[in-house]
Amino acid sequence: MLKLINNQVHGTHIQFVEHPQPKRKTMVWAVVNKHDKTHLGFIGWFPRFRKFSFFPQKNTVYEEVCLRDIAEFCETMTKRQRDKRKLEKQNAGTARTVAGHGIPGTDDID
């Protein structure tokens, strides 16, 4: 089960640390061992799957608790991203409708 501690997400044995990438549209998180701070991989958007995915470091091994935490984190972040995009599209549609006098897509007509 994931917990939010000091503005960071912690699993049982791992934590997810925000790792901003200026040129990316979506956030990236480093996956780190909580006990010795070893970098295990990262979570990032995978366009072909249209969801956040885990990209492990070479020669790393995971047991079921860590895998569940990683899966839960990916699912949660994917849902947040989809909700965010849905809201952005709704707000953009509302702006066009209001500017276009109630007719969607006619915001340049006065």
C-alpha positions as semicolon CSV with decimal commas, in nm:
position;residue;x (nm);y (nm);z (nm)
1;M;0,000;0,000;0,000
2;L;0,130;0,342;-0,096
3;K;0,166;0,629;0,153
4;L;0,237;0,998;0,105
5;I;0,519;1,107;0,340
6;N;0,683;1,450;0,317
7;N;0,533;1,504;-0,028
8;Q;0,686;1,179;-0,159
9;V;0,510;0,851;-0,234
10;H;0,638;0,552;-0,038
11;G;0,569;0,184;-0,086
12;T;0,671;-0,094;0,152
13;H;1,034;-0,114;0,034
14;I;1,050;0,151;-0,238
15;Q;0,976;0,517;-0,289
16;F;0,882;0,721;-0,595
17;V;1,074;1,048;-0,633
18;E;0,960;1,314;-0,880
19;H;1,222;1,363;-1,148
20;P;1,103;1,655;-1,367
21;Q;1,200;1,644;-1,733
22;P;1,159;1,990;-1,892
23;K;1,105;1,858;-2,246
24;R;0,843;1,597;-2,152
25;K;0,468;1,658;-2,137
26;T;0,425;1,417;-1,846
27;M;0,605;1,367;-1,516
28;V;0,877;1,107;-1,456
29;W;0,947;0,943;-1,120
30;A;1,263;0,764;-1,008
31;V;1,197;0,437;-0,826
32;V;1,438;0,406;-0,535
33;N;1,504;0,142;-0,269
34;K;1,401;0,302;0,064
35;H;1,671;0,127;0,264
36;D;1,989;0,190;0,065
37;K;1,866;0,451;-0,190
38;T;1,960;0,230;-0,487
39;H;1,806;0,352;-0,815
40;L;1,582;0,070;-0,941
41;G;1,434;0,232;-1,250
42;F;1,180;0,496;-1,340
43;I;0,811;0,543;-1,409
44;G;0,728;0,734;-1,727
45;W;0,459;0,768;-1,991
46;F;0,470;0,495;-2,257
47;P;0,281;0,627;-2,562
48;R;0,206;0,292;-2,725
49;F;0,032;0,170;-2,409
50;R;-0,112;0,517;-2,338
51;K;-0,027;0,482;-1,971
52;F;0,253;0,517;-1,720
53;S;0,489;0,221;-1,719
54;F;0,788;0,100;-1,521
55;F;1,129;0,100;-1,689
56;P;1,358;-0,109;-1,463
57;Q;1,735;-0,083;-1,441
58;K;1,930;-0,379;-1,576
59;N;2,004;-0,661;-1,331
60;T;1,734;-0,564;-1,082
61;V;1,502;-0,820;-0,923
62;Y;1,161;-0,756;-0,764
63;E;0,934;-0,952;-0,536
64;E;0,554;-0,937;-0,530
65;V;0,517;-0,653;-0,275
66;C;0,736;-0,415;-0,476
67;L;0,565;-0,516;-0,800
68;R;0,223;-0,443;-0,647
69;D;0,342;-0,102;-0,527
70;I;0,481;-0,022;-0,871
71;A;0,160;-0,137;-1,042
72;E;-0,057;0,063;-0,800
73;F;0,154;0,375;-0,858
74;C;0,136;0,336;-1,238
75;E;-0,242;0,285;-1,226
76;T;-0,294;0,585;-0,998
77;M;-0,077;0,819;-1,206
78;T;-0,238;0,701;-1,531
79;K;-0,584;0,773;-1,390
80;R;-0,474;1,119;-1,274
81;Q;-0,325;1,196;-1,617
82;R;-0,640;1,083;-1,798
83;D;-0,863;1,283;-1,562
84;K;-0,641;1,589;-1,615
85;R;-0,657;1,557;-1,995
86;K;-1,034;1,502;-1,985
87;L;-1,079;1,818;-1,777
88;E;-0,852;2,016;-2,012
89;K;-1,058;1,903;-2,312
90;Q;-1,385;1,989;-2,135
91;N;-1,254;2,334;-2,043
92;A;-1,131;2,393;-2,399
93;G;-1,472;2,290;-2,537
94;T;-1,651;2,520;-2,294
95;A;-1,429;2,812;-2,392
96;R;-1,502;2,756;-2,764
97;T;-1,875;2,722;-2,698
98;V;-1,892;3,046;-2,497
99;A;-1,678;3,241;-2,745
100;G;-1,873;3,101;-3,039
101;H;-2,210;3,210;-2,902
102;G;-2,321;2,860;-2,809
103;I;-2,206;2,684;-3,127
104;P;-1,905;2,460;-3,066
105;G;-1,605;2,535;-3,289
106;T;-1,726;2,880;-3,401
107;D;-1,518;3,096;-3,170
108;D;-1,384;3,304;-3,462
109;I;-1,735;3,411;-3,577
110;D;-1,878;3,737;-3,438
